[in-house]
Every structure is written in C-alpha cells, then in structure tokens.
Amino acid sequence: MARVVVSRHLPDGGLDPIAHHEIVIRDHDDRYSAGELAAALADADALVCLLTDRVDGGAMEAAPALRVIANVAVGFDNIDVAAATERSIVVCNTPGILDETTADLAFALVLAACRRMSAAESDLRQGNWQGWELSGYLGQDVHGATLGIVGFGRIGQALARRASGFSMEVIHHARRDTGLPGYVADLDELLARADAISLHVPLGPDTHHLIDARRLALMKPTAVLVNTARGPVVDEEALAEALHSGAIFGAGIDVYEKEPAVHPRLLSAPNVVLLPHIGSASVRTRTAMARMATQCVADVLAGRRPAHPVNPEVLERP
Ligand code: GLV
C-alpha cells in the first residue's frame, strides 16, 4: 500500500482508483502552503494536486519516495516538470476530457462579450434599466463574424465546431502549420482580421504575454478577446488599457495573471465579462478529470504505464 497525498477534496468518486492506497487528505479544504506541502510529501509515494498548487523542485527535494505527481488539470505550468524529470518522477495531466466543456465556456464568452451581457445584466440588477431602447446595449453580431483561434489543439478545434454552427468564418493560428483550412501563419494578421479572438495555447516562455499592448493595438476596435487558457498569456495591464480606451470592443476572461487576484483596472473596465476560472467546471468533467488523475497514480504505483504522462521519458528509464 502506497501513501498518496491528495492536496484538495475531489468530486465524489474521484478517489476510487486509489481507494486501496493510504490516502492523505485534510479535513479542511484550504490550499497547502509551500512549507505544508513539503512536509506532507516527506514520506509520500504520490501526489494528486490542482493547478493552484505550486509544486517546485524544493517540494520534490523534500520527498525522496515520490514517484508520481498527477495534476487534476490539462495545464501543468504549476509543476516544475524539469525538476520532476531529473528525479525520475512521472508527471501526469488530464487532457482530452475537458475539451468540449472548456470550448462551451469559451464560446459562451464570445457570445457574452460580443452582446455585452455582463454590463447589461449588471445594469438590470442594479435597477438602472429604464426600459427597451432602440439604441440600448448594442453589441456585435456573432453569426457571420470571423473567429480567430490562437492555438489549434483539441480545445481550439472544439471551439471551431461550435463557431461553424453560428455561421462564423473560422481562422486559426498555431506555431506549426496545421495544414487545415483557415490556417494563418502570422499571428498579427489573424489579430487584424478577426472579430473575436480566442486563446487556446499552453502557458510557457513563448506564450507569456503573447497578447501584449502591440498586439492588442492590431485588433479591430469592434473586436473582442477571449481568454480561457492561462492568465499570463495576456498582458492584463495592457488589456485593461485597451478596454478603457475603447481600442477594442470587449473581452471575456476566465483566467488571470495572479489568480485569485484580478487586476483592478480590469474590474472597472467597460464591457468585460469576468469569470473565476471555470472553463472545465461541469460536474461530469471535473469528476472525470479527478478520476483520470487518480487512475494515472494507481497505474504508476502498480508499475503500469499511465495514460497521460507529460514527461514519458521517465517511463523509459530502467
Ligand atoms: C484548467 O485550467 C486546466 O488546465 O485543466
């Protein structure tokens, strides 16, 4: 029986694949501090963690028996994978099962930002709606508009399927030529052509502030930006400025540079729909993500190949 630290409470059924192991989970559901995590890992064989847990080399150093870290998320920028690989610790994530749910939310943000839903609802709730006006809350049409998808992996492609149902023209950019219709090699060109832009790239050194002030300035004044990927892909300060100055029409944002903090100028910006990182938050998807992560742990502990290693080279080692 191995010792598995589970950093936070998981949805019902999420622990089933590791039920035969010793599970270390706290009664309360607060985040581990760095020191607490290192202490908890001291005699752990496995860690199941969330994207809000920073798992760095220091935590691994304190965990000589650690064999596997499973992140209940597709993104794994919270884990120092190089440090894990160096120590032959397998890192796993949960790709695939959250694509459709996340694409649903990205499309909802395209609709909400184009049609000014947050601002309109907020006026209504505050008693500021004076009745139907011919020129009230005029937004941008989504049907027939051009959607620019940045990053054309599984989630980007799932979003494209939704857009085709709204008769949108879909163009996409990816670092490597996808060979698919609508590919635009130059990101700047895509930004200038699209009416709605949605980001679906992982966070890494190449994508940090991929959308900065210069690129925001390339967008049409009628365009909206949607980010359900990772906050630091967008320069939040520059986005807030673009919204306040009217350089772009609006934005739909689910992820932030310094979660859970939200840039105060974003909070006060006009026509921005702000959600608290809920891209994959459906009951079914979050349960499936938890089970996928714990199944990977069960597999590594049993000497089987896990379905979703992000550093598979570790598995080739004797
Ligand atoms: C959510 O943001 C994830 O990476 O799964």
Boltz pocket constraint, residues with backbone or C-beta under 6 A from the ligand:
constraints:
  - pocket:
      binder: B
      contacts: [[A, 51], [A, 72], [A, 73], [A, 74], [A, 75], [A, 76], [A, 94], [A, 98], [A, 228], [A, 229], [A, 279], [A, 280]]
      max_distance: 6.0
